[in-house]
Amino acid sequence: MKKPATRAQLRRRHPRGQAMVEYSVINWVLVLALVVTMTSNVFGNQNVIDLFLQAYQVYYDSFYLVLNLPFP
């Protein structure tokens, strides 16, 4: 016959923060990759920030072009 499990055996292990450490390391790596990509010239002579601002300017200009059309 099996001996009943003691209270210590039945108690679940408490999490020790491993998930938070993994989450923090993954976020740190992603932020580092983002910063490196943003500050380096990945796409020729322009960095990612300049390309983003140019794309936003094109979007802004096209949006207001459509709004200012003379058609109702």
C-alpha positions in Angstrom: 0.0 0.0 0.0 1.2 3.5 -0.9 2.0 6.0 1.8 -0.1 9.2 1.5 1.7 12.1 0.2 2.9 14.7 2.7 1.8 18.3 2.6 5.2 19.3 1.3 5.0 17.0 -1.6 1.5 18.2 -2.5 2.5 21.8 -2.4 3.2 23.3 -5.8 6.4 25.0 -6.5 6.2 28.7 -6.4 7.3 30.5 -9.5 10.6 32.2 -9.0 10.4 34.9 -11.7 11.8 32.9 -14.6 9.0 34.0 -17.0 9.7 37.7 -16.1 13.4 37.3 -16.7 12.7 35.6 -20.1 10.3 38.4 -21.0 12.8 41.1 -20.1 15.6 39.5 -22.0 13.5 39.1 -25.1 12.3 42.7 -24.9 15.9 43.9 -24.4 17.0 42.0 -27.5 14.1 43.5 -29.5 14.8 47.0 -28.4 18.5 46.6 -29.1 17.8 45.4 -32.6 15.3 48.2 -33.2 17.8 50.8 -32.0 20.6 49.4 -34.1 18.4 49.2 -37.2 17.1 52.7 -36.7 20.5 54.3 -36.3 22.4 52.5 -39.0 22.1 53.0 -42.8 20.4 49.7 -43.6 18.6 50.9 -46.8 21.4 52.7 -48.7 22.1 56.2 -47.6 19.0 56.7 -45.5 18.3 55.3 -42.1 14.9 53.9 -41.0 13.7 57.0 -39.3 14.2 59.1 -42.4 12.3 56.5 -44.5 9.5 56.5 -41.9 9.2 60.3 -41.9 9.1 60.3 -45.8 6.4 57.7 -45.9 4.4 59.6 -43.3 4.7 62.8 -45.3 3.5 61.0 -48.5 0.5 59.6 -46.5 -0.3 63.1 -45.1 0.0 64.8 -48.5 -2.2 62.2 -50.2 -4.8 62.3 -47.5 -5.2 66.1 -47.7 -5.1 66.0 -51.5 -8.2 63.7 -51.5 -9.9 66.0 -48.9 -9.3 69.1 -51.0 -10.7 67.7 -54.3 -13.5 69.8 -55.7 -15.9 66.8 -56.1 -18.5 66.4 -53.4 
